[in-house]
Amino acid sequence: MIPAMPVTASPSRRASVLALRFGRLAAMGTVAMLILIAGVWASWGSAQHVMLTKGREHGTVRVTRCGEGTCTGPYTPVSTGSAARERVVIEDTVAVRKGLTYDVIVKPGSDHAVRSGPAGVLYSWVPMGGALLLASVVVAGGLRRTRVAWVMAGSGVALLTAAFVVI
């Protein structure tokens, strides 16, 4: 080799660099997608009842007792076809207080209720907000797509902030 000639990468080196880059993009893309899918999965358990309300039992619950992670109280129906119940269970959150009345939707085939209205919708999507924040770190660091990561992080923060303000 002549000292004045530039050093070029061999074809096998270029191929291995491309293979590693593709592997990194595939692995981090898969991780980001799994995080987002897990966020949707965790949120959809209660969001489906709050967002798809047709045919569901609507009513109010007056919280009379709170225990470990849950609160209970009598259910008063608002929708037709819904029956009054002596006791329904609602998740105990920072926004549920003993003695107050909340609009709820009863999950079919159970005595569990979820908050309805804007507060219920936003609260049910809180896991998705956390998933957006977590996936934004993977997208920024692993995929090196900082603009997309900032949009994802901003969306997650907006969702969590809106849920906090409404509840």
C-alpha positions as CSV (number, residue, x, y, z in Angstrom):
1,M,0.0,0.0,0.0
2,I,1.2,3.4,-0.9
3,P,1.2,5.9,2.0
4,A,-0.6,8.6,0.0
5,M,-3.5,6.3,-0.9
6,P,-6.6,6.6,1.2
7,V,-7.6,3.6,3.2
8,T,-11.0,2.2,2.1
9,A,-13.0,-0.4,3.9
10,S,-13.0,-3.8,2.5
11,P,-16.3,-5.1,1.1
12,S,-16.6,-7.6,3.9
13,R,-16.2,-4.9,6.5
14,R,-18.9,-2.8,4.8
15,A,-21.3,-5.8,4.7
16,S,-20.7,-6.5,8.4
17,V,-21.3,-2.8,9.4
18,L,-24.6,-2.8,7.4
19,A,-25.6,-6.1,9.0
20,L,-25.0,-4.7,12.5
21,R,-26.9,-1.5,11.7
22,F,-29.8,-3.5,10.4
23,G,-29.7,-5.8,13.4
24,R,-29.7,-2.8,15.8
25,L,-32.6,-1.2,14.0
26,A,-34.6,-4.4,13.9
27,A,-34.0,-5.2,17.6
28,M,-34.8,-1.6,18.8
29,G,-37.8,-1.3,16.5
30,T,-39.1,-4.6,17.9
31,V,-38.6,-3.4,21.5
32,A,-40.3,-0.1,20.8
33,M,-43.3,-1.8,19.2
34,L,-43.6,-4.3,22.1
35,I,-43.6,-1.5,24.6
36,L,-46.3,0.3,22.7
37,I,-48.4,-2.8,22.2
38,A,-48.1,-3.5,25.9
39,G,-49.3,0.0,26.6
40,V,-52.4,-0.4,24.4
41,W,-53.0,-3.9,25.9
42,A,-52.9,-2.5,29.5
43,S,-55.1,0.4,28.7
44,W,-57.7,-1.4,26.6
45,G,-58.9,-3.5,29.5
46,S,-60.8,-0.5,31.0
47,A,-60.8,1.9,28.0
48,Q,-63.1,-0.4,26.0
49,H,-65.8,-0.1,28.6
50,V,-65.5,3.7,28.8
51,M,-65.2,4.4,25.1
52,L,-67.6,1.8,23.6
53,T,-70.5,2.6,25.8
54,K,-73.4,1.4,23.7
55,G,-75.3,-1.4,25.4
56,R,-73.4,-1.0,28.7
57,E,-74.9,-0.3,32.1
58,H,-74.5,3.4,33.0
59,G,-75.1,4.7,36.5
60,T,-73.6,6.3,39.6
61,V,-71.9,4.9,42.6
62,R,-71.7,6.5,46.0
63,V,-68.5,5.4,47.6
64,T,-69.1,4.2,51.2
65,R,-66.1,2.1,51.9
66,C,-62.5,2.0,50.7
67,G,-60.1,-0.9,51.3
68,E,-56.8,-2.1,49.8
69,G,-56.9,-0.8,46.2
70,T,-60.7,-0.8,45.8
71,C,-63.7,1.2,47.0
72,T,-67.3,-0.1,47.1
73,G,-70.7,1.5,47.3
74,P,-74.3,1.2,46.1
75,Y,-75.0,1.5,42.4
76,T,-77.8,3.6,41.1
77,P,-78.7,2.9,37.5
78,V,-79.2,5.7,34.9
79,S,-79.5,3.7,31.7
80,T,-82.5,1.6,30.8
81,G,-82.1,-2.1,31.4
82,S,-79.6,-1.5,34.2
83,A,-80.5,-2.9,37.7
84,A,-79.7,-1.3,41.0
85,R,-77.0,-3.1,43.0
86,E,-76.2,-2.9,46.7
87,R,-72.5,-3.1,46.0
88,V,-70.1,-2.4,43.1
89,V,-66.4,-2.2,43.2
90,I,-64.4,0.7,41.8
91,E,-60.6,1.0,41.7
92,D,-59.3,3.1,44.5
93,T,-57.3,6.0,43.0
94,V,-56.2,9.4,44.3
95,A,-59.4,10.7,42.7
96,V,-61.9,8.5,44.5
97,R,-63.0,9.7,47.9
98,K,-65.3,8.2,50.4
99,G,-68.7,9.8,50.5
100,L,-68.6,11.2,46.9
101,T,-70.7,10.0,44.0
102,Y,-69.2,9.1,40.6
103,D,-70.5,8.4,37.1
104,V,-69.6,4.8,36.2
105,I,-70.0,2.1,33.7
106,V,-70.4,-1.5,35.0
107,K,-68.2,-4.1,33.3
108,P,-70.5,-6.8,31.7
109,G,-70.9,-9.9,33.8
110,S,-69.3,-8.5,36.9
111,D,-69.7,-6.1,39.8
112,H,-66.7,-4.0,38.8
113,A,-67.2,-0.5,37.6
114,V,-65.0,2.0,35.8
115,R,-65.3,5.8,35.8
116,S,-67.0,7.3,32.8
117,G,-66.7,10.6,30.9
118,P,-63.5,12.4,30.2
119,A,-62.0,11.5,33.5
120,G,-62.6,7.8,32.9
121,V,-61.3,7.9,29.3
122,L,-58.1,9.7,30.2
123,Y,-57.5,7.6,33.3
124,S,-57.9,4.4,31.3
125,W,-55.2,5.5,28.8
126,V,-52.6,6.3,31.5
127,P,-50.6,3.1,30.9
128,M,-50.4,4.1,27.2
129,G,-48.9,7.5,28.3
130,G,-46.2,5.7,30.3
131,A,-45.5,3.4,27.4
132,L,-45.1,6.4,25.0
133,L,-42.6,7.9,27.5
134,L,-40.6,4.6,27.8
135,A,-40.7,3.9,24.0
136,S,-39.5,7.4,23.3
137,V,-36.2,6.6,25.1
138,V,-35.8,3.4,23.0
139,V,-36.6,5.3,19.8
140,A,-34.1,8.1,20.6
141,G,-31.3,5.9,21.8
142,G,-31.7,2.7,19.8
143,L,-33.2,4.0,16.6
144,R,-31.6,7.4,16.7
145,R,-34.8,9.1,15.6
146,T,-34.9,12.1,18.0
147,R,-37.7,14.0,16.4
148,V,-40.0,11.0,16.5
149,A,-38.9,10.4,20.1
150,W,-39.7,14.0,21.1
151,V,-43.2,13.7,19.6
152,M,-43.8,10.4,21.4
153,A,-42.5,11.8,24.7
154,G,-44.6,15.0,24.3
155,S,-47.7,12.9,23.6
156,G,-47.1,10.8,26.7
157,V,-46.5,13.8,28.9
158,A,-49.6,15.5,27.5
159,L,-51.8,12.4,28.1
160,L,-50.5,11.9,31.7
161,T,-50.9,15.7,32.4
162,A,-54.4,15.8,31.0
163,A,-55.4,12.7,33.1
164,F,-53.9,14.3,36.2
165,V,-55.7,17.6,35.6
166,V,-59.1,16.0,34.8
167,I,-59.1,13.5,37.6
